[in-house]
Amino acid sequence: MGIFGRIKNIAVADVNDFLDGLENPISMVKQYIREVEEAATQAQQAYANQLVAERQVEGLIAEAQKAVAKRTRQAELAVDQGEDHMAALALQEKLVQQQRLQTYLDQKELLAGQTAVLNEELKKLKDLHAVLQDKLLFLTSRANAAQAIQSANAALRSFDTNKITGGLARIEAGIWRSEAQAAAARHVQGVFGGGAPVNAGLQADVQEELKKLKAARARG
């Protein structure tokens, strides 16, 4: 059963609702797309056959029209010449050709109707194919997004939060130790790199002794 056999009562506008109810929509949409494309190939061949048939009928119509015109001239000429028997034969053949002509004209009209129906079916196939392609893209995008979310959730569930917390605590403790060691190093450098510490209580005596030393050196 082809695609139109399954959903022949569903308009193109309702295809989305129909597909949403499928158990496995992605695989079914892909299957429908393949069937639509196969139907389009068959319709293309049928359309080509229609064109050939129409051209053949048009050729037969032209030949019949020529035959009718020829037999009409023959009958007229025979009457003018008083040859009633020949005129009757020409008229008989004319009537036969006229019947054939009408048959060909009827066939041409029938073929035209079939071609119109085929064109309409081709349009439906094209519209349905476009809807199915859009639906497949939408469903595939949703499936990929759902898979990404599931993978992310699985990755989160695999994390050991206690282990992560402990690791962060160890990193923080290491940073604190590094900062303490740096501060201690700066303090030691300040103590040993700045000379003897100055006693604030002796500053006045030191200045007095320095003044006396300078005066003695000036006199000497």
C-alpha positions in Angstrom: 0.0 0.0 0.0 1.4 3.4 -1.1 1.6 6.6 0.8 -1.8 7.8 -0.5 -3.3 4.5 0.3 -2.5 5.0 4.0 -3.3 8.7 4.4 -5.5 9.4 1.4 -8.1 10.9 3.6 -5.7 13.3 5.3 -5.0 16.7 3.9 -1.5 18.0 3.6 -2.3 20.5 6.4 -3.2 17.6 8.7 -0.1 15.6 8.0 1.8 16.9 11.1 -1.0 15.8 13.4 -1.0 12.4 11.7 2.7 12.0 12.1 2.7 13.1 15.8 0.6 10.1 16.6 3.1 7.5 15.2 5.1 5.3 17.5 8.4 5.8 15.7 7.9 9.1 13.8 11.4 9.6 12.5 11.7 6.2 10.8 8.1 6.4 9.5 8.7 9.9 8.1 11.8 8.6 6.3 9.7 5.7 4.9 7.0 8.0 3.7 9.6 10.3 2.0 11.0 7.3 0.1 7.5 6.3 -1.0 6.6 9.8 -2.0 9.8 10.0 -4.1 9.0 6.6 -5.7 5.5 7.8 -6.5 6.9 11.0 -8.0 9.1 8.9 -10.3 6.2 6.8 -11.4 4.1 10.0 -11.9 6.9 11.5 -14.0 6.9 8.5 -16.3 3.1 8.5 -16.5 3.2 12.2 -17.5 5.7 11.5 -20.2 3.4 8.7 -21.5 0.5 11.2 -21.5 2.5 13.7 -23.6 3.4 11.0 -26.1 -0.3 9.9 -26.3 -1.5 13.4 -26.7 1.0 14.0 -29.6 -0.1 10.8 -31.3 -3.8 11.7 -31.0 -3.1 15.2 -32.4 -1.4 13.5 -35.4 -4.4 11.3 -36.0 -6.7 14.3 -35.7 -4.7 16.1 -38.3 -4.8 13.1 -40.7 -8.5 12.6 -40.2 -9.2 16.3 -40.9 -7.1 16.1 -44.1 -9.0 13.0 -45.2 -12.4 14.6 -44.5 -11.4 17.6 -46.6 -10.0 15.4 -49.4 -13.2 13.3 -49.6 -15.3 16.4 -49.6 -13.4 17.8 -52.6 -13.7 14.5 -54.4 -17.4 14.3 -53.8 -17.9 17.9 -55.1 -15.8 17.2 -58.2 -17.7 13.9 -58.9 -21.1 15.8 -58.6 -19.8 18.5 -60.9 -18.9 15.8 -63.4 -22.2 14.0 -63.0 -20.5 10.9 -61.5 -23.0 10.3 -58.7 -21.6 6.8 -57.9 -18.1 8.2 -57.3 -19.6 11.1 -55.3 -21.5 8.6 -53.1 -18.3 6.6 -52.5 -16.4 9.8 -51.6 -19.1 10.9 -49.3 -19.2 7.5 -47.6 -15.4 7.7 -47.0 -15.9 11.2 -45.7 -18.5 10.1 -43.1 -16.1 7.3 -42.0 -13.3 9.8 -41.6 -15.6 12.2 -39.7 -16.4 9.4 -37.2 -12.8 8.7 -36.7 -12.1 12.4 -36.3 -14.7 12.6 -33.6 -13.3 9.5 -31.9 -9.8 11.1 -31.9 -11.3 14.4 -30.6 -12.9 12.5 -27.7 -9.6 10.8 -27.0 -7.8 14.1 -26.9 -10.3 15.5 -24.4 -10.0 12.4 -22.2 -6.2 12.6 -22.3 -6.4 16.3 -21.4 -8.5 15.4 -18.4 -6.1 12.7 -17.3 -3.1 15.0 -17.7 -4.9 17.6 -15.5 -5.5 15.0 -12.8 -1.9 13.8 -13.1 -0.6 17.4 -12.7 -2.8 17.8 -9.6 -1.3 14.6 -8.1 2.2 15.8 -8.8 1.4 19.0 -7.0 0.1 17.0 -4.0 3.2 14.9 -4.0 5.4 18.0 -4.1 3.5 19.6 -1.2 3.5 16.4 0.8 7.3 15.9 0.2 8.0 19.4 1.5 5.9 18.8 4.6 7.6 15.5 5.3 11.1 17.0 4.9 10.3 19.8 7.3 8.8 17.3 9.8 11.9 15.1 9.5 14.2 18.1 10.2 12.1 19.1 13.2 12.0 15.6 14.7 15.7 15.0 14.1 16.5 18.3 15.8 14.3 17.3 18.8 15.9 13.9 19.0 19.4 15.3 18.9 18.5 17.8 21.6 17.0 15.1 23.8 20.1 12.9 23.4 22.4 15.8 24.3 20.3 16.4 27.5 20.4 12.8 28.4 24.2 12.7 27.9 24.6 15.8 30.1 22.4 14.3 32.8 24.3 11.0 32.7 27.6 13.0 33.0 26.3 14.9 36.0 25.1 11.7 37.8 28.6 10.2 37.3 30.3 13.1 39.3 31.3 12.4 43.0 30.3 15.6 44.7 32.1 14.7 47.9 35.3 14.0 46.0 35.0 17.3 44.2 34.3 19.2 47.4 37.3 17.6 49.1 39.5 18.4 46.2 38.5 22.0 46.2 39.2 22.2 50.0 42.7 20.7 49.4 43.4 23.2 46.7 42.2 26.1 48.9 44.4 24.9 51.8 47.4 24.7 49.5 46.8 28.3 48.4 46.6 29.4 52.0 49.9 27.7 52.8 51.6 29.3 49.8 50.3 32.7 50.9 51.5 32.2 54.5 55.0 31.1 53.3 55.2 34.2 51.1 54.2 36.5 54.0 56.8 34.9 56.3 59.5 35.2 53.7 58.7 39.0 53.3 58.8 39.4 57.1 62.2 37.6 57.5 63.7 39.6 54.6 62.5 42.8 56.3 64.2 41.8 59.6 67.5 40.7 58.3 67.8 43.0 55.3 67.2 46.3 57.2 70.4 46.5 59.5 70.3 46.7 63.4 67.0 47.8 64.8 66.8 51.4 66.1 66.1 52.0 69.8 63.7 54.9 69.9 64.7 55.7 73.6 68.3 56.5 72.7 67.7 58.8 69.8 68.3 62.0 71.8 71.6 60.7 73.3 72.7 59.5 69.9 72.1 62.9 68.3 74.0 64.7 71.2 77.0 62.3 70.8 76.9 62.9 67.1 77.0 66.7 67.6 79.9 66.5 70.0 81.9 64.3 67.6 81.4 66.7 64.8 82.6 69.7 66.9 85.7 67.8 68.1 86.5 66.9 64.6 86.1 70.5 63.5 88.6 71.8 66.1 91.1 69.1 65.5 
